[in-house]
Amino acid sequence: MKRREFLQKTGAVALGAAALHAPKVWAGEQKFVWNMVTTWPPDLAVLQTGAQRFAERVGVMSGGRLRIQVYAGGELVPPMGVFDAVAGGTVQLGSGASYYWAGKVPAAQWFTSVPFGLNAQGMNAWLGSGGLRLWEEIYDPFNLVPRPFGNTGMQMGGWFRREIHSLADFKGMKMRIPGLGGKVVAKAGGTVVLLPPAEIFSSLERGVIDATEWVGPMHDLRMGFYRAAPYYYYPGWHEPGSCLELLINKKAYLSLPKDLQLLLDTAAMECNIWTLNEFEAGNGAALVELVESQQVHAAFEKFKQRITGWGTLSEKP
């Protein structure tokens, strides 16, 4: 066989194989173009980039039948306007955390995290064995379908402008802390302040708030909180396994063919696992940098010794 004939035949085989495995959009099949809004700042690692990753994967897996345009907090609607935007049908999808909507749906905050409650694996097990049905029931009057959309794992206890010695130090303290953890701080005499992520650092730096919790070392390092509050505490008793959410407009969801409904559900589940993996993998190195390079070592050490009796960070229990 001549070289040219060989290349032509092998090339045809390769093209045929590619065509066989490529996603197909059959003539006459309906295509959907959806918008998704989030509570997160642009390019926020894992949370906003995870929403973008989810949208891209849905587009590929659907063969282009369902395309999703993602907007960060404030780009299309205010960060705290996500719930209303999806419920009202302004957009079809949203990403955030259910405890942000406690003022509208008090029971919603139970589906993010409970102080001293379940870790990430426990939350996933509970949601998979009946908890999600309760979540759906609570959101149904708002024309919403919720789906777990990631877990941060065990969070840190927060950043403080002054050192904490006892529970009494929370009296009069202004702290950004949502959800049920906020109710604990309020009970201890603190003032709870709710802020979207993009406003936390400036509020902490200017003294509008005295303390904040956010997520964990990987995010906290990037947010730069150590420049405004030198005291960093662990563990995050208030959020031992925080579940994030995908909000889907129910009318839009039911308008999809069954296979695309299942595709959305499956892509959300994959994002749920991926998010936890990213936080678990990234937090360790970020904590080392914070402790060793960014002047938070002393506060972390004192707190660690107080609750565990350990010596230096390198020592094992």
C-alpha positions in Angstrom: 0.0 0.0 0.0 1.3 3.4 -0.9 2.0 5.9 1.8 -0.6 8.4 0.5 -3.3 5.7 0.4 -2.3 4.5 4.0 -2.6 8.1 5.4 -6.0 8.6 3.6 -7.4 5.4 5.0 -6.1 5.8 8.5 -7.3 9.4 8.5 -10.7 8.3 7.5 -10.8 5.8 10.3 -9.8 8.4 12.9 -12.4 10.9 11.7 -15.0 8.1 11.8 -14.1 7.2 15.3 -14.2 10.9 16.4 -17.6 11.3 14.9 -18.8 8.2 16.6 -17.9 9.5 20.0 -18.7 13.2 19.6 -21.8 14.6 21.2 -24.6 14.8 18.7 -27.4 17.4 18.5 -30.1 15.9 16.3 -32.0 18.1 13.9 -35.1 19.4 15.6 -33.9 18.9 19.2 -34.5 22.0 21.3 -31.6 24.0 22.6 -31.6 25.9 25.8 -29.6 29.0 26.8 -29.6 29.7 30.5 -28.1 32.3 32.8 -26.6 31.6 36.1 -25.8 34.2 38.9 -23.7 33.7 42.0 -23.0 35.3 45.3 -19.2 35.0 44.7 -16.7 37.7 43.5 -15.3 37.3 40.0 -12.6 34.6 39.7 -12.9 33.5 43.3 -11.1 30.1 43.4 -13.2 27.0 43.7 -16.5 28.8 44.3 -16.8 31.1 41.3 -14.4 29.1 39.1 -16.4 26.0 40.2 -19.6 27.5 38.9 -17.9 28.3 35.6 -16.5 24.7 35.4 -20.0 23.3 36.0 -21.4 25.4 33.2 -18.7 24.3 30.8 -19.2 20.6 31.6 -22.9 20.8 31.2 -22.4 22.4 27.8 -20.0 19.5 26.7 -22.1 16.7 28.2 -25.3 18.0 26.6 -23.7 18.3 23.2 -24.5 22.0 23.2 -28.2 21.5 23.9 -27.9 23.3 27.3 -25.5 26.3 27.4 -25.1 28.3 30.6 -23.7 31.8 30.9 -22.3 32.5 34.4 -22.3 35.9 36.1 -20.4 36.7 39.3 -22.0 38.6 42.2 -22.9 42.1 41.1 -22.4 41.5 37.4 -26.1 40.9 36.7 -27.8 41.0 40.1 -26.5 41.9 43.6 -24.8 39.0 45.4 -27.6 38.8 47.9 -30.2 39.0 45.2 -29.5 35.6 43.8 -32.4 33.8 45.6 -35.0 36.3 44.3 -33.6 36.4 40.8 -33.8 32.6 40.4 -37.2 32.3 42.2 -38.7 35.0 40.1 -37.4 33.5 36.8 -35.1 36.4 36.0 -32.4 33.8 35.6 -32.6 30.0 35.6 -29.7 29.1 38.0 -27.9 30.5 41.0 -25.0 29.5 43.3 -24.6 30.5 46.9 -25.2 29.1 50.4 -28.7 28.5 51.8 -28.0 30.3 55.1 -27.8 33.6 53.2 -31.6 33.4 52.8 -32.4 32.9 56.5 -34.4 36.1 56.5 -36.7 34.8 53.8 -36.6 31.1 54.7 -35.4 30.5 58.3 -35.2 26.7 57.9 -32.8 27.1 54.9 -29.8 27.7 57.1 -29.9 24.1 58.4 -28.9 22.9 54.9 -25.6 24.8 55.0 -24.2 23.8 58.4 -25.1 23.4 62.1 -22.7 24.5 64.8 -20.9 21.4 66.2 -22.8 19.4 63.7 -22.1 17.2 60.7 -18.8 17.2 58.7 -18.8 17.2 54.9 -19.2 13.4 54.7 -22.0 13.5 57.2 -23.8 16.3 55.3 -23.6 14.3 52.1 -24.8 11.2 53.7 -27.8 13.0 55.3 -28.8 14.8 52.2 -28.5 11.6 50.2 -30.7 9.7 52.6 -33.6 12.1 53.0 -32.3 15.5 53.8 -32.5 16.7 50.2 -36.2 15.9 50.1 -36.8 18.2 53.1 -34.7 20.9 51.3 -36.9 20.5 48.2 -40.0 20.7 50.3 -38.9 24.0 51.9 -37.9 25.6 48.6 -40.9 24.4 46.7 -43.2 27.4 47.6 -40.5 29.7 46.1 -40.5 27.9 42.7 -37.0 26.6 43.4 -35.2 23.2 43.2 -32.1 23.0 45.4 -29.1 20.7 44.8 -25.9 20.3 46.9 -23.1 22.1 45.0 -20.0 21.7 47.0 -18.7 21.5 50.6 -15.9 23.5 52.1 -15.1 20.9 54.8 -14.2 22.1 58.3 -13.8 25.8 58.3 -11.6 28.0 60.4 -12.9 29.9 63.5 -12.3 33.3 62.0 -10.1 36.4 61.9 -10.1 38.8 64.8 -8.6 42.3 65.2 -8.0 41.5 68.9 -7.0 38.4 70.8 -9.8 36.2 72.2 -9.2 35.0 75.8 -12.7 34.0 76.8 -16.3 34.0 75.8 -16.7 37.4 77.4 -14.5 38.9 74.6 -17.4 38.5 72.2 -19.5 41.0 74.0 -19.9 44.1 71.9 -17.9 42.6 69.0 -19.2 43.2 65.5 -18.6 40.0 63.5 -19.5 39.0 60.0 -20.9 35.5 60.6 -24.1 34.2 58.9 -26.3 31.3 59.7 -26.8 29.5 63.0 -23.3 30.3 64.1 -24.3 34.0 64.0 -27.1 33.2 66.5 -24.5 31.8 68.9 -22.3 34.9 68.6 -25.3 37.1 69.2 -26.3 35.0 72.2 -22.7 35.6 73.6 -23.3 39.4 73.3 -21.8 40.0 69.8 -23.4 42.0 67.0 -23.9 39.9 63.8 -23.1 41.7 60.5 -24.1 40.1 57.2 -21.8 41.1 54.2 -21.3 39.6 50.8 -17.7 38.2 50.2 -16.5 41.2 48.1 -17.1 43.6 51.1 -15.5 41.7 53.9 -11.9 42.8 53.6 -12.6 46.5 53.3 -15.0 46.3 56.3 -12.5 44.5 58.4 -9.7 46.9 57.4 -11.7 50.0 58.2 -13.0 48.7 61.5 -16.6 48.4 60.4 -16.4 44.9 61.7 -14.1 43.5 64.4 -13.9 40.0 63.2 -15.0 37.8 60.3 -15.3 34.1 59.4 -15.0 33.1 55.8 -13.9 29.6 54.7 -10.4 28.3 55.3 -6.7 29.0 54.7 -6.7 28.7 50.9 -9.4 31.3 50.5 -8.4 33.4 53.5 -4.9 33.8 52.3 -6.1 35.1 48.9 -8.6 37.4 50.5 -5.8 39.0 52.5 -7.5 39.0 55.9 -4.2 38.7 57.7 -3.4 42.2 56.7 -6.4 43.5 58.7 -6.7 41.1 61.5 -3.7 39.2 63.0 -5.5 36.7 65.1 -6.6 33.5 63.3 -8.4 30.8 65.2 -9.3 27.1 64.7 -11.5 25.1 64.5 -14.6 26.5 62.9 -17.1 25.2 65.4 -19.8 27.1 63.6 -19.4 25.4 60.3 -17.9 21.9 60.5 -19.0 20.9 57.0 -20.6 23.8 55.0 -22.8 22.7 52.1 -23.1 25.1 49.2 -26.1 25.1 46.9 -27.2 25.2 43.3 -30.6 27.0 42.9 -32.7 26.0 39.9 -35.8 27.8 38.8 -38.4 25.0 39.1 -40.4 26.0 36.0 -37.3 26.1 33.9 -36.1 22.8 35.3 -39.4 21.1 34.4 -39.2 22.5 30.9 -36.1 20.5 30.2 -36.2 17.0 28.8 -35.7 14.3 31.4 -32.2 13.5 30.2 -31.1 17.1 30.7 -32.7 17.3 34.1 -30.6 14.2 35.1 -27.6 15.8 33.5 -27.9 18.9 35.7 -28.4 16.8 38.8 -25.3 14.6 38.0 -23.1 17.6 37.1 -24.1 19.3 40.4 -23.2 16.1 42.3 -19.8 16.0 40.6 -19.2 19.6 41.5 -20.1 18.8 45.1 -17.3 16.2 45.3 -14.8 18.3 43.3 -15.3 21.3 45.5 -14.5 19.4 48.7 -11.5 17.8 47.1 -10.1 21.3 46.1 -10.5 22.7 49.6 -9.0 19.6 51.3 -6.0 19.7 48.9 -5.3 23.4 49.1 -5.9 24.3 52.7 -2.7 22.7 54.1 -0.1 24.6 52.1 -2.0 27.8 52.6 -2.1 27.4 56.3 1.7 26.8 56.4 2.2 30.0 54.5 -0.1 32.0 56.8 1.5 30.6 60.0 5.2 30.8 58.8 5.1 33.9 56.6 2.2 36.2 57.4 2.5 37.0 61.1 -0.4 34.9 62.3 1.9 32.3 63.9 1.6 33.5 67.5 -2.1 33.7 67.7 -2.5 30.3 66.1 0.0 28.7 68.4 -1.5 30.1 71.6 -5.0 29.0 70.6 -3.7 25.5 69.6 -1.9 25.1 72.9 -5.0 26.2 74.8 -7.3 23.6 73.2 -4.9 20.7 72.7 -1.8 21.1 74.9 0.5 20.7 71.9 3.8 22.5 71.5 4.9 23.9 68.2 3.0 23.5 64.9 5.3 20.7 63.7 4.7 18.5 66.7 2.2 15.7 66.4 -0.4 14.9 69.1 
